[in-house]
């Protein structure tokens, strides 16, 4: 059994039943032995990008928690120590995206396996991040 944390784009693709998901990721998400988690960080990123016009959706942002529940995904908050933990995470290859960095730290602290297509995640493997695509 694995504790999986979906990167923001993986969450959106899962909700949209997108063919952009790799078959490996689809298997992990579909496996009832695994627990799938969605961070409040991803919801914040989606809301921010949608509100600034950088992300168009064919569903209401407010419906995302309901979609997560229907899909059996568990929502997790961003705890204060996790928010501050970004200070402990080394800056690698100029990877400055604050949402990615918070998700990475949350994975490391909570011992989650990240599901992400983002190849910048590999920079954190030596720090203990397990990432699957």
Helices and strands as residue ranges (DSSP letters): E 3-6, H 8-15, H 23-30, E 35-39, H 40-51, G 61-63, H 64-70, E 74-76, H 80-85, H 98-110, E 113-115, G 119-127, E 130-132
